[in-house]
Amino acid sequence: MPKGPPLEPRVRRLAIQIEDHPIDYIDFAGEIPQGEYGADSVEIWDKGECDLEKGSADILEFSLRGKKLLGNYALIHTNKENWLFIHRKEP
């Protein structure tokens, strides 16, 4: 997400799909050297739980309970690797 995740309800942000990383990287933070896959600085931005509410090939609706992100969210597939990440209004 080039501009970061939406923190306010109804805010939409571009999310670009990338290759999955092995689960072994779940707690990794640091530098991946140039020339290596994923070369760059890696940080853990948030950690918590996710509950999938509805899911299809083009729309995922879920709730997040993290230290920074908390609430109802959706990912909407727009084209190829692009998605909209939306903080849904609370019911």
C-alpha positions as CSV (number, residue, x, y, z in Angstrom):
1,M,0.0,0.0,0.0
2,P,1.9,3.0,-1.2
3,K,0.1,5.5,1.1
4,G,-0.4,3.1,3.9
5,P,-3.6,1.5,5.2
6,P,-6.8,3.5,5.7
7,L,-7.3,4.5,9.4
8,E,-10.6,6.4,8.9
9,P,-13.9,4.8,7.8
10,R,-14.8,5.0,4.1
11,V,-11.2,5.9,3.1
12,R,-9.9,3.9,0.1
13,R,-6.3,3.1,-0.6
14,L,-4.5,1.3,-3.4
15,A,-3.2,-2.1,-2.4
16,I,-0.9,-3.9,-4.9
17,Q,-0.7,-7.7,-4.8
18,I,2.8,-9.2,-4.5
19,E,4.1,-12.7,-4.3
20,D,3.4,-14.6,-1.1
21,H,6.3,-14.9,1.4
22,P,7.0,-18.0,3.4
23,I,5.3,-18.2,6.8
24,D,8.8,-18.4,8.2
25,Y,9.1,-14.6,7.7
26,I,6.2,-13.8,10.0
27,D,8.5,-12.3,12.7
28,F,11.3,-11.1,10.4
29,A,12.3,-7.4,10.6
30,G,15.6,-6.1,9.1
31,E,17.4,-5.7,5.9
32,I,17.3,-8.1,2.9
33,P,20.6,-7.5,0.9
34,Q,20.6,-6.2,-2.6
35,G,20.6,-9.0,-5.1
36,E,18.4,-11.2,-2.8
37,Y,14.7,-11.8,-3.4
38,G,12.7,-9.0,-1.7
39,A,15.8,-6.8,-1.2
40,D,14.9,-3.8,1.0
41,S,14.1,-2.9,4.5
42,V,11.5,-5.0,6.2
43,E,9.4,-3.9,9.2
44,I,6.5,-5.4,11.2
45,W,3.9,-2.6,11.0
46,D,1.1,-4.3,12.9
47,K,0.2,-7.7,14.3
48,G,-3.1,-9.1,15.4
49,E,-6.0,-11.3,14.3
50,C,-8.2,-11.3,11.2
51,D,-11.7,-12.8,10.8
52,L,-13.0,-13.4,7.2
53,E,-16.7,-12.5,6.9
54,K,-17.3,-12.9,3.2
55,G,-15.0,-13.9,0.4
56,S,-15.0,-14.3,-3.4
57,A,-12.5,-13.9,-6.1
58,D,-13.1,-10.1,-6.3
59,I,-14.2,-9.1,-2.8
60,L,-12.9,-9.9,0.6
61,E,-14.7,-8.5,3.7
62,F,-13.0,-9.0,7.1
63,S,-12.4,-7.6,10.5
64,L,-9.0,-6.8,12.0
65,R,-8.0,-6.7,15.6
66,G,-4.4,-5.4,15.6
67,K,-2.5,-3.0,17.7
68,K,-2.9,-0.3,15.0
69,L,-5.7,-1.5,12.7
70,L,-9.0,-2.3,14.3
71,G,-12.4,-2.6,12.6
72,N,-14.1,-3.8,9.5
73,Y,-12.3,-3.7,6.2
74,A,-12.7,-4.8,2.6
75,L,-10.4,-5.6,-0.3
76,I,-12.0,-5.1,-3.8
77,H,-10.2,-6.4,-6.8
78,T,-10.0,-3.7,-9.6
79,N,-7.6,-5.1,-12.2
80,K,-4.6,-7.4,-12.5
81,E,-2.6,-6.9,-9.2
82,N,-4.5,-3.8,-8.0
83,W,-7.0,-3.8,-5.2
84,L,-8.8,-1.1,-3.2
85,F,-8.4,-1.5,0.6
86,I,-11.3,0.1,2.4
87,H,-12.0,0.8,6.0
88,R,-15.7,-0.1,6.1
89,K,-18.1,2.0,8.3
90,E,-19.0,0.2,11.5
91,P,-22.5,-1.3,11.6
